[in-house]
Amino acid sequence: MSKRRSFKPVKITINGKTRTVYNVVQAGNMLLSEWPEQTPAAKAAELLVLDVFNDAAGPEQVRRAFITAAKASDIKFSS
């Protein structure tokens, strides 16, 4: 990565397991491999992850979309 794509940490609990997400890559991996359902909000967050790597979005946009996806899926989080 040419520049750090980190953001303010978000603690999230999926399937009883709490993890802290610190950056765009971690958010993308969680959305793709651990997310319980593909809501429109989760899909939008996934697309923003790709946009970051194309320099079309910033890490904070991914963070906000990640939190929105958690709310849409009734996933417990804290930020």
N, CA, C and O atoms as a CHARMM CRD file, in Angstrom:
* protein
*
  316
    1    1 MET  N      0.83900  -1.17900   0.00000 PROA 1      0.00000
    2    1 MET  CA     0.00000   0.00000   0.00000 PROA 1      0.00000
    3    1 MET  C      0.87900   1.23500   0.00000 PROA 1      0.00000
    4    1 MET  O      1.82900   1.33400   0.77700 PROA 1      0.00000
    5    2 SER  N      0.56700   2.15300  -0.85200 PROA 2      0.00000
    6    2 SER  CA     1.38600   3.35500  -0.93400 PROA 2      0.00000
    7    2 SER  C      1.15300   4.28800   0.24800 PROA 2      0.00000
    8    2 SER  O      2.06600   5.00200   0.66200 PROA 2      0.00000
    9    3 LYS  N     -0.04400   4.29000   0.78800 PROA 3      0.00000
   10    3 LYS  CA    -0.31300   5.10500   1.96700 PROA 3      0.00000
   11    3 LYS  C     -1.18200   4.30000   2.92300 PROA 3      0.00000
   12    3 LYS  O     -1.90400   3.39100   2.51600 PROA 3      0.00000
   13    4 ARG  N     -1.10000   4.63900   4.16100 PROA 4      0.00000
   14    4 ARG  CA    -1.84200   3.91500   5.19100 PROA 4      0.00000
   15    4 ARG  C     -3.33500   4.17800   5.04800 PROA 4      0.00000
   16    4 ARG  O     -3.75700   5.32800   4.93000 PROA 4      0.00000
   17    5 ARG  N     -4.11700   3.13700   5.05700 PROA 5      0.00000
   18    5 ARG  CA    -5.56400   3.26400   4.90300 PROA 5      0.00000
   19    5 ARG  C     -6.25800   2.87400   6.20400 PROA 5      0.00000
   20    5 ARG  O     -7.12000   1.99600   6.23000 PROA 5      0.00000
   21    6 SER  N     -5.86900   3.53200   7.25500 PROA 6      0.00000
   22    6 SER  CA    -6.43900   3.21400   8.56300 PROA 6      0.00000
   23    6 SER  C     -7.49900   4.24800   8.93500 PROA 6      0.00000
   24    6 SER  O     -7.59500   5.31800   8.33300 PROA 6      0.00000
   25    7 PHE  N     -8.28700   3.89400   9.94200 PROA 7      0.00000
   26    7 PHE  CA    -9.31000   4.78900  10.45800 PROA 7      0.00000
   27    7 PHE  C     -9.47800   4.54000  11.95000 PROA 7      0.00000
   28    7 PHE  O     -8.90000   3.60400  12.50200 PROA 7      0.00000
   29    8 LYS  N    -10.27500   5.38700  12.59700 PROA 8      0.00000
   30    8 LYS  CA   -10.54400   5.22700  14.01800 PROA 8      0.00000
   31    8 LYS  C    -11.12700   3.82500  14.23600 PROA 8      0.00000
   32    8 LYS  O    -12.05200   3.43200  13.52600 PROA 8      0.00000
   33    9 PRO  N    -10.60500   3.07100  15.20000 PROA 9      0.00000
   34    9 PRO  CA   -11.04100   1.68100  15.39700 PROA 9      0.00000
   35    9 PRO  C    -12.53400   1.52700  15.67000 PROA 9      0.00000
   36    9 PRO  O    -13.16300   2.36500  16.31600 PROA 9      0.00000
   37   10 VAL  N    -13.07700   0.42400  15.15400 PROA 10     0.00000
   38   10 VAL  CA   -14.46600   0.04500  15.37300 PROA 10     0.00000
   39   10 VAL  C    -14.45800  -1.37000  15.95100 PROA 10     0.00000
   40   10 VAL  O    -13.92900  -2.29500  15.33500 PROA 10     0.00000
   41   11 LYS  N    -15.05100  -1.53200  17.14200 PROA 11     0.00000
   42   11 LYS  CA   -15.20500  -2.87400  17.71300 PROA 11     0.00000
   43   11 LYS  C    -16.51900  -3.43900  17.22000 PROA 11     0.00000
   44   11 LYS  O    -17.55000  -2.76800  17.26000 PROA 11     0.00000
   45   12 ILE  N    -16.47700  -4.67700  16.75500 PROA 12     0.00000
   46   12 ILE  CA   -17.66600  -5.28400  16.17800 PROA 12     0.00000
   47   12 ILE  C    -17.76400  -6.73200  16.63900 PROA 12     0.00000
   48   12 ILE  O    -16.75500  -7.43000  16.74400 PROA 12     0.00000
   49   13 THR  N    -18.98600  -7.17900  16.91300 PROA 13     0.00000
   50   13 THR  CA   -19.20800  -8.54200  17.39100 PROA 13     0.00000
   51   13 THR  C    -20.04900  -9.30000  16.37400 PROA 13     0.00000
   52   13 THR  O    -21.19600  -8.94200  16.10600 PROA 13     0.00000
   53   14 ILE  N    -19.46000 -10.35400  15.81200 PROA 14     0.00000
   54   14 ILE  CA   -20.15500 -11.22000  14.86700 PROA 14     0.00000
   55   14 ILE  C    -20.04500 -12.65200  15.38200 PROA 14     0.00000
   56   14 ILE  O    -18.95200 -13.13200  15.68300 PROA 14     0.00000
   57   15 ASN  N    -21.16700 -13.31500  15.47700 PROA 15     0.00000
   58   15 ASN  CA   -21.21700 -14.70400  15.97400 PROA 15     0.00000
   59   15 ASN  C    -20.55100 -14.84900  17.33800 PROA 15     0.00000
   60   15 ASN  O    -19.84400 -15.82500  17.59000 PROA 15     0.00000
   61   16 GLY  N    -20.78100 -13.87300  18.21900 PROA 16     0.00000
   62   16 GLY  CA   -20.24700 -13.92100  19.56800 PROA 16     0.00000
   63   16 GLY  C    -18.76700 -13.61200  19.68800 PROA 16     0.00000
   64   16 GLY  O    -18.20900 -13.68700  20.78300 PROA 16     0.00000
   65   17 LYS  N    -18.13500 -13.27200  18.60500 PROA 17     0.00000
   66   17 LYS  CA   -16.69500 -12.98000  18.59500 PROA 17     0.00000
   67   17 LYS  C    -16.48500 -11.48900  18.34800 PROA 17     0.00000
   68   17 LYS  O    -16.89600 -10.96000  17.31500 PROA 17     0.00000
   69   18 THR  N    -15.84100 -10.81500  19.30600 PROA 18     0.00000
   70   18 THR  CA   -15.59000  -9.38000  19.18300 PROA 18     0.00000
   71   18 THR  C    -14.19700  -9.14400  18.61900 PROA 18     0.00000
   72   18 THR  O    -13.20900  -9.71200  19.08500 PROA 18     0.00000
   73   19 ARG  N    -14.14600  -8.29100  17.60300 PROA 19     0.00000
   74   19 ARG  CA   -12.86700  -7.94900  16.99700 PROA 19     0.00000
   75   19 ARG  C    -12.82500  -6.44400  16.78800 PROA 19     0.00000
   76   19 ARG  O    -13.86200  -5.78600  16.69800 PROA 19     0.00000
   77   20 THR  N    -11.63900  -5.92300  16.71400 PROA 20     0.00000
   78   20 THR  CA   -11.45500  -4.50300  16.43800 PROA 20     0.00000
   79   20 THR  C    -10.92100  -4.35200  15.02200 PROA 20     0.00000
   80   20 THR  O     -9.93600  -4.98400  14.63900 PROA 20     0.00000
   81   21 VAL  N    -11.58800  -3.50600  14.25700 PROA 21     0.00000
   82   21 VAL  CA   -11.21500  -3.25200  12.86800 PROA 21     0.00000
   83   21 VAL  C    -10.53700  -1.88600  12.81700 PROA 21     0.00000
   84   21 VAL  O    -11.10300  -0.88300  13.25300 PROA 21     0.00000
   85   22 TYR  N     -9.31700  -1.86200  12.27900 PROA 22     0.00000
   86   22 TYR  CA    -8.49600  -0.65700  12.26600 PROA 22     0.00000
   87   22 TYR  C     -8.30500  -0.04100  10.88400 PROA 22     0.00000
   88   22 TYR  O     -7.89700   1.11500  10.77400 PROA 22     0.00000
   89   23 ASN  N     -8.60000  -0.80800   9.81900 PROA 23     0.00000
   90   23 ASN  CA    -8.27900  -0.28000   8.49500 PROA 23     0.00000
   91   23 ASN  C     -9.20500  -0.83100   7.41400 PROA 23     0.00000
   92   23 ASN  O    -10.04500  -1.69600   7.66500 PROA 23     0.00000
   93   24 VAL  N     -9.02800  -0.31400   6.22900 PROA 24     0.00000
   94   24 VAL  CA    -9.87100  -0.65900   5.09200 PROA 24     0.00000
   95   24 VAL  C     -9.76100  -2.14100   4.74100 PROA 24     0.00000
   96   24 VAL  O    -10.76800  -2.78200   4.44000 PROA 24     0.00000
   97   25 VAL  N     -8.55500  -2.68600   4.77700 PROA 25     0.00000
   98   25 VAL  CA    -8.36500  -4.09700   4.42900 PROA 25     0.00000
   99   25 VAL  C     -9.11200  -5.00200   5.40800 PROA 25     0.00000
  100   25 VAL  O     -9.78600  -5.94300   4.99000 PROA 25     0.00000
  101   26 GLN  N     -8.99700  -4.72500   6.69700 PROA 26     0.00000
  102   26 GLN  CA    -9.70000  -5.52900   7.69200 PROA 26     0.00000
  103   26 GLN  C    -11.21400  -5.42700   7.51000 PROA 26     0.00000
  104   26 GLN  O    -11.92000  -6.43100   7.60600 PROA 26     0.00000
  105   27 ALA  N    -11.70800  -4.23100   7.25100 PROA 27     0.00000
  106   27 ALA  CA   -13.14600  -4.05100   7.03400 PROA 27     0.00000
  107   27 ALA  C    -13.59600  -4.85000   5.82100 PROA 27     0.00000
  108   27 ALA  O    -14.62000  -5.53200   5.87200 PROA 27     0.00000
  109   28 GLY  N    -12.84400  -4.77300   4.73400 PROA 28     0.00000
  110   28 GLY  CA   -13.18300  -5.51400   3.52900 PROA 28     0.00000
  111   28 GLY  C    -13.18800  -7.02000   3.75500 PROA 28     0.00000
  112   28 GLY  O    -14.09600  -7.72100   3.30900 PROA 28     0.00000
  113   29 ASN  N    -12.17100  -7.51100   4.44700 PROA 29     0.00000
  114   29 ASN  CA   -12.10800  -8.94500   4.73100 PROA 29     0.00000
  115   29 ASN  C    -13.29800  -9.39800   5.56900 PROA 29     0.00000
  116   29 ASN  O    -13.87900 -10.45300   5.31700 PROA 29     0.00000
  117   30 MET  N    -13.65100  -8.60000   6.55800 PROA 30     0.00000
  118   30 MET  CA   -14.77800  -8.97000   7.41400 PROA 30     0.00000
  119   30 MET  C    -16.08700  -8.95300   6.61300 PROA 30     0.00000
  120   30 MET  O    -16.91300  -9.85500   6.75400 PROA 30     0.00000
  121   31 LEU  N    -16.27000  -7.94600   5.79000 PROA 31     0.00000
  122   31 LEU  CA   -17.48400  -7.86000   4.97900 PROA 31     0.00000
  123   31 LEU  C    -17.60700  -9.04100   4.02100 PROA 31     0.00000
  124   31 LEU  O    -18.70200  -9.55600   3.79800 PROA 31     0.00000
  125   32 LEU  N    -16.49300  -9.46200   3.46300 PROA 32     0.00000
  126   32 LEU  CA   -16.51400 -10.54700   2.48200 PROA 32     0.00000
  127   32 LEU  C    -16.59800 -11.93700   3.09600 PROA 32     0.00000
  128   32 LEU  O    -17.25400 -12.82100   2.54400 PROA 32     0.00000
  129   33 SER  N    -15.94100 -12.13700   4.23200 PROA 33     0.00000
  130   33 SER  CA   -15.84300 -13.50700   4.74600 PROA 33     0.00000
  131   33 SER  C    -16.65200 -13.79800   6.00200 PROA 33     0.00000
  132   33 SER  O    -16.95300 -14.95900   6.27800 PROA 33     0.00000
  133   34 GLU  N    -17.01200 -12.76800   6.77200 PROA 34     0.00000
  134   34 GLU  CA   -17.66700 -13.03500   8.04800 PROA 34     0.00000
  135   34 GLU  C    -19.05300 -12.41200   8.19400 PROA 34     0.00000
  136   34 GLU  O    -19.77200 -12.70900   9.14800 PROA 34     0.00000
  137   35 TRP  N    -19.42300 -11.56200   7.26400 PROA 35     0.00000
  138   35 TRP  CA   -20.69400 -10.84900   7.39200 PROA 35     0.00000
  139   35 TRP  C    -21.85200 -11.83500   7.27600 PROA 35     0.00000
  140   35 TRP  O    -21.86700 -12.66300   6.36500 PROA 35     0.00000
  141   36 PRO  N    -22.82200 -11.75700   8.18500 PROA 36     0.00000
  142   36 PRO  CA   -23.89800 -12.75300   8.19400 PROA 36     0.00000
  143   36 PRO  C    -24.88700 -12.66500   7.04000 PROA 36     0.00000
  144   36 PRO  O    -25.48900 -13.67300   6.67000 PROA 36     0.00000
  145   37 GLU  N    -25.06700 -11.47500   6.46400 PROA 37     0.00000
  146   37 GLU  CA   -26.01600 -11.33500   5.35900 PROA 37     0.00000
  147   37 GLU  C    -25.57300 -10.21300   4.42800 PROA 37     0.00000
  148   37 GLU  O    -24.96400  -9.23600   4.86400 PROA 37     0.00000
  149   38 GLN  N    -25.87800 -10.35800   3.16600 PROA 38     0.00000
  150   38 GLN  CA   -25.52500  -9.34500   2.17500 PROA 38     0.00000
  151   38 GLN  C    -26.64900  -8.33700   2.02500 PROA 38     0.00000
  152   38 GLN  O    -27.48800  -8.45300   1.13200 PROA 38     0.00000
  153   39 THR  N    -26.65700  -7.35400   2.90100 PROA 39     0.00000
  154   39 THR  CA   -27.63800  -6.27600   2.80400 PROA 39     0.00000
  155   39 THR  C    -27.13500  -5.25100   1.78400 PROA 39     0.00000
  156   39 THR  O    -25.95400  -5.25700   1.43700 PROA 39     0.00000
  157   40 PRO  N    -28.00600  -4.38500   1.30900 PROA 40     0.00000
  158   40 PRO  CA   -27.54300  -3.31500   0.41800 PROA 40     0.00000
  159   40 PRO  C    -26.45000  -2.45400   1.08200 PROA 40     0.00000
  160   40 PRO  O    -25.53600  -1.98300   0.40600 PROA 40     0.00000
  161   41 ALA  N    -26.54900  -2.25600   2.38300 PROA 41     0.00000
  162   41 ALA  CA   -25.53700  -1.46000   3.09400 PROA 41     0.00000
  163   41 ALA  C    -24.18800  -2.17500   3.11300 PROA 41     0.00000
  164   41 ALA  O    -23.14600  -1.53600   2.97200 PROA 41     0.00000
  165   42 ALA  N    -24.20300  -3.48900   3.28600 PROA 42     0.00000
  166   42 ALA  CA   -22.94700  -4.25600   3.28100 PROA 42     0.00000
  167   42 ALA  C    -22.31500  -4.22400   1.89100 PROA 42     0.00000
  168   42 ALA  O    -21.09900  -4.08200   1.76100 PROA 42     0.00000
  169   43 LYS  N    -23.13000  -4.35300   0.87200 PROA 43     0.00000
  170   43 LYS  CA   -22.62500  -4.30800  -0.50100 PROA 43     0.00000
  171   43 LYS  C    -22.03400  -2.93600  -0.81100 PROA 43     0.00000
  172   43 LYS  O    -20.99300  -2.83800  -1.46100 PROA 43     0.00000
  173   44 ALA  N    -22.69400  -1.87800  -0.34600 PROA 44     0.00000
  174   44 ALA  CA   -22.18300  -0.52200  -0.55500 PROA 44     0.00000
  175   44 ALA  C    -20.83100  -0.34000   0.13300 PROA 44     0.00000
  176   44 ALA  O    -19.92700   0.28700  -0.42000 PROA 44     0.00000
  177   45 ALA  N    -20.69600  -0.88800   1.33700 PROA 45     0.00000
  178   45 ALA  CA   -19.42600  -0.79600   2.06000 PROA 45     0.00000
  179   45 ALA  C    -18.33300  -1.55600   1.31300 PROA 45     0.00000
  180   45 ALA  O    -17.20100  -1.08200   1.22500 PROA 45     0.00000
  181   46 GLU  N    -18.66200  -2.72900   0.77700 PROA 46     0.00000
  182   46 GLU  CA   -17.68000  -3.49500  -0.00900 PROA 46     0.00000
  183   46 GLU  C    -17.19800  -2.68600  -1.21500 PROA 46     0.00000
  184   46 GLU  O    -16.00400  -2.65600  -1.51200 PROA 46     0.00000
  185   47 LEU  N    -18.12800  -2.03600  -1.90100 PROA 47     0.00000
  186   47 LEU  CA   -17.75300  -1.23700  -3.07100 PROA 47     0.00000
  187   47 LEU  C    -16.87300  -0.05100  -2.68400 PROA 47     0.00000
  188   47 LEU  O    -15.96700   0.32100  -3.42900 PROA 47     0.00000
  189   48 LEU  N    -17.13800   0.53600  -1.52700 PROA 48     0.00000
  190   48 LEU  CA   -16.28600   1.64300  -1.06300 PROA 48     0.00000
  191   48 LEU  C    -14.87600   1.17400  -0.76100 PROA 48     0.00000
  192   48 LEU  O    -13.91500   1.91000  -0.98300 PROA 48     0.00000
  193   49 VAL  N    -14.74200  -0.04700  -0.25500 PROA 49     0.00000
  194   49 VAL  CA   -13.40500  -0.60700  -0.02100 PROA 49     0.00000
  195   49 VAL  C    -12.62600  -0.60700  -1.33800 PROA 49     0.00000
  196   49 VAL  O    -11.46900  -0.19000  -1.38300 PROA 49     0.00000
  197   50 LEU  N    -13.26000  -1.07100  -2.38700 PROA 50     0.00000
  198   50 LEU  CA   -12.60500  -1.06500  -3.70100 PROA 50     0.00000
  199   50 LEU  C    -12.29200   0.35200  -4.15900 PROA 50     0.00000
  200   50 LEU  O    -11.23400   0.60400  -4.73500 PROA 50     0.00000
  201   51 ASP  N    -13.21000   1.27600  -3.90300 PROA 51     0.00000
  202   51 ASP  CA   -12.99200   2.66500  -4.29500 PROA 51     0.00000
  203   51 ASP  C    -11.76600   3.26900  -3.62500 PROA 51     0.00000
  204   51 ASP  O    -11.07200   4.09100  -4.22500 PROA 51     0.00000
  205   52 VAL  N    -11.49600   2.87200  -2.39200 PROA 52     0.00000
  206   52 VAL  CA   -10.30800   3.38300  -1.69400 PROA 52     0.00000
  207   52 VAL  C     -9.04700   2.99700  -2.46000 PROA 52     0.00000
  208   52 VAL  O     -8.13300   3.80700  -2.61000 PROA 52     0.00000
  209   53 PHE  N     -9.00200   1.76800  -2.93800 PROA 53     0.00000
  210   53 PHE  CA    -7.81300   1.31000  -3.64700 PROA 53     0.00000
  211   53 PHE  C     -7.69400   1.90700  -5.04600 PROA 53     0.00000
  212   53 PHE  O     -6.63900   1.82400  -5.67500 PROA 53     0.00000
  213   54 ASN  N     -8.77200   2.50300  -5.52400 PROA 54     0.00000
  214   54 ASN  CA    -8.74300   3.22700  -6.79400 PROA 54     0.00000
  215   54 ASN  C     -8.66900   4.73100  -6.56600 PROA 54     0.00000
  216   54 ASN  O     -8.85700   5.51600  -7.49600 PROA 54     0.00000
  217   55 ASP  N     -8.39500   5.12900  -5.32600 PROA 55     0.00000
  218   55 ASP  CA    -8.29100   6.53700  -4.92900 PROA 55     0.00000
  219   55 ASP  C     -9.55800   7.33700  -5.24500 PROA 55     0.00000
  220   55 ASP  O     -9.49200   8.52900  -5.54500 PROA 55     0.00000
  221   56 ALA  N    -10.70400   6.66600  -5.17400 PROA 56     0.00000
  222   56 ALA  CA   -11.98000   7.33100  -5.41600 PROA 56     0.00000
  223   56 ALA  C    -12.76700   7.55000  -4.12700 PROA 56     0.00000
  224   56 ALA  O    -13.83900   8.15400  -4.15200 PROA 56     0.00000
  225   57 ALA  N    -12.24400   7.06400  -3.00100 PROA 57     0.00000
  226   57 ALA  CA   -12.88700   7.23000  -1.69000 PROA 57     0.00000
  227   57 ALA  C    -11.79100   7.21100  -0.63200 PROA 57     0.00000
  228   57 ALA  O    -10.65500   6.81900  -0.89600 PROA 57     0.00000
  229   58 GLY  N    -12.15700   7.64200   0.56200 PROA 58     0.00000
  230   58 GLY  CA   -11.20100   7.66800   1.65200 PROA 58     0.00000
  231   58 GLY  C    -11.54300   6.66100   2.73800 PROA 58     0.00000
  232   58 GLY  O    -12.66800   6.16500   2.79400 PROA 58     0.00000
  233   59 PRO  N    -10.58100   6.35600   3.60100 PROA 59     0.00000
  234   59 PRO  CA   -10.80600   5.39600   4.67700 PROA 59     0.00000
  235   59 PRO  C    -11.97500   5.75000   5.58700 PROA 59     0.00000
  236   59 PRO  O    -12.68900   4.86100   6.05200 PROA 59     0.00000
  237   60 GLU  N    -12.17700   7.04000   5.84600 PROA 60     0.00000
  238   60 GLU  CA   -13.27900   7.43800   6.73400 PROA 60     0.00000
  239   60 GLU  C    -14.63500   7.12000   6.10300 PROA 60     0.00000
  240   60 GLU  O    -15.58900   6.81600   6.81900 PROA 60     0.00000
  241   61 GLN  N    -14.73200   7.18600   4.79200 PROA 61     0.00000
  242   61 GLN  CA   -15.97100   6.81100   4.11600 PROA 61     0.00000
  243   61 GLN  C    -16.25600   5.32000   4.31800 PROA 61     0.00000
  244   61 GLN  O    -17.40200   4.92200   4.52400 PROA 61     0.00000
  245   62 VAL  N    -15.20900   4.50800   4.25800 PROA 62     0.00000
  246   62 VAL  CA   -15.36600   3.06500   4.49600 PROA 62     0.00000
  247   62 VAL  C    -15.81300   2.83800   5.92600 PROA 62     0.00000
  248   62 VAL  O    -16.70100   2.02300   6.17600 PROA 62     0.00000
  249   63 ARG  N    -15.21100   3.54600   6.86700 PROA 63     0.00000
  250   63 ARG  CA   -15.58800   3.38600   8.27500 PROA 63     0.00000
  251   63 ARG  C    -17.06900   3.68200   8.47600 PROA 63     0.00000
  252   63 ARG  O    -17.78000   2.91500   9.12500 PROA 63     0.00000
  253   64 ARG  N    -17.53000   4.79600   7.91700 PROA 64     0.00000
  254   64 ARG  CA   -18.94500   5.15800   8.05700 PROA 64     0.00000
  255   64 ARG  C    -19.85300   4.11300   7.40100 PROA 64     0.00000
  256   64 ARG  O    -20.88900   3.75100   7.95900 PROA 64     0.00000
  257   65 ALA  N    -19.46900   3.63700   6.23300 PROA 65     0.00000
  258   65 ALA  CA   -20.27900   2.63100   5.53500 PROA 65     0.00000
  259   65 ALA  C    -20.26500   1.30300   6.29400 PROA 65     0.00000
  260   65 ALA  O    -21.27100   0.59300   6.32400 PROA 65     0.00000
  261   66 PHE  N    -19.13300   0.96900   6.90300 PROA 66     0.00000
  262   66 PHE  CA   -19.00300  -0.25100   7.70100 PROA 66     0.00000
  263   66 PHE  C    -19.96000  -0.20100   8.89600 PROA 66     0.00000
  264   66 PHE  O    -20.63200  -1.18600   9.20000 PROA 66     0.00000
  265   67 ILE  N    -20.01500   0.93800   9.56100 PROA 67     0.00000
  266   67 ILE  CA   -20.92000   1.11700  10.69500 PROA 67     0.00000
  267   67 ILE  C    -22.37600   1.06900  10.22800 PROA 67     0.00000
  268   67 ILE  O    -23.22000   0.47000  10.89400 PROA 67     0.00000
  269   68 THR  N    -22.66800   1.68800   9.10700 PROA 68     0.00000
  270   68 THR  CA   -24.02600   1.64200   8.54600 PROA 68     0.00000
  271   68 THR  C    -24.42200   0.20500   8.23000 PROA 68     0.00000
  272   68 THR  O    -25.56000  -0.19200   8.48100 PROA 68     0.00000
  273   69 ALA  N    -23.49600  -0.57500   7.68300 PROA 69     0.00000
  274   69 ALA  CA   -23.76900  -1.98500   7.37300 PROA 69     0.00000
  275   69 ALA  C    -24.02700  -2.78000   8.65000 PROA 69     0.00000
  276   69 ALA  O    -24.89000  -3.65700   8.67700 PROA 69     0.00000
  277   70 ALA  N    -23.27400  -2.46900   9.70900 PROA 70     0.00000
  278   70 ALA  CA   -23.49100  -3.15800  10.98600 PROA 70     0.00000
  279   70 ALA  C    -24.89100  -2.84500  11.52400 PROA 70     0.00000
  280   70 ALA  O    -25.59300  -3.73900  11.99700 PROA 70     0.00000
  281   71 LYS  N    -25.28400  -1.59000  11.45100 PROA 71     0.00000
  282   71 LYS  CA   -26.62100  -1.20900  11.90600 PROA 71     0.00000
  283   71 LYS  C    -27.70000  -1.92500  11.09100 PROA 71     0.00000
  284   71 LYS  O    -28.68200  -2.41200  11.65100 PROA 71     0.00000
  285   72 ALA  N    -27.51700  -1.98700   9.78800 PROA 72     0.00000
  286   72 ALA  CA   -28.50800  -2.62300   8.90800 PROA 72     0.00000
  287   72 ALA  C    -28.64200  -4.11200   9.18000 PROA 72     0.00000
  288   72 ALA  O    -29.70300  -4.69700   8.96200 PROA 72     0.00000
  289   73 SER  N    -27.55400  -4.73100   9.66300 PROA 73     0.00000
  290   73 SER  CA   -27.56600  -6.16900   9.94300 PROA 73     0.00000
  291   73 SER  C    -27.77600  -6.47000  11.43200 PROA 73     0.00000
  292   73 SER  O    -27.64000  -7.61700  11.85700 PROA 73     0.00000
  293   74 ASP  N    -28.10500  -5.44900  12.21900 PROA 74     0.00000
  294   74 ASP  CA   -28.27000  -5.59600  13.67100 PROA 74     0.00000
  295   74 ASP  C    -27.06200  -6.24500  14.32900 PROA 74     0.00000
  296   74 ASP  O    -27.20000  -7.12200  15.18100 PROA 74     0.00000
  297   75 ILE  N    -25.88400  -5.80700  13.92700 PROA 75     0.00000
  298   75 ILE  CA   -24.63000  -6.30500  14.49600 PROA 75     0.00000
  299   75 ILE  C    -24.17000  -5.30700  15.54900 PROA 75     0.00000
  300   75 ILE  O    -24.16300  -4.09800  15.31800 PROA 75     0.00000
  301   76 LYS  N    -23.78900  -5.82800  16.69900 PROA 76     0.00000
  302   76 LYS  CA   -23.32500  -4.98300  17.79600 PROA 76     0.00000
  303   76 LYS  C    -21.95200  -4.40100  17.44200 PROA 76     0.00000
  304   76 LYS  O    -21.05300  -5.11400  16.99400 PROA 76     0.00000
  305   77 PHE  N    -21.81400  -3.08500  17.65600 PROA 77     0.00000
  306   77 PHE  CA   -20.54100  -2.42100  17.40300 PROA 77     0.00000
  307   77 PHE  C    -20.38000  -1.27200  18.36600 PROA 77     0.00000
  308   77 PHE  O    -21.34400  -0.82200  18.98600 PROA 77     0.00000
  309   78 SER  N    -19.16400  -0.80400  18.48500 PROA 78     0.00000
  310   78 SER  CA   -18.88200   0.42600  19.22700 PROA 78     0.00000
  311   78 SER  C    -17.73800   1.12500  18.52400 PROA 78     0.00000
  312   78 SER  O    -16.83100   0.49200  17.98400 PROA 78     0.00000
  313   79 SER  N    -17.80500   2.44600  18.54500 PROA 79     0.00000
  314   79 SER  CA   -16.75000   3.20100  17.84700 PROA 79     0.00000
  315   79 SER  C    -16.27700   4.35800  18.69300 PROA 79     0.00000
  316   79 SER  O    -15.39400   5.10800  18.27600 PROA 79     0.00000
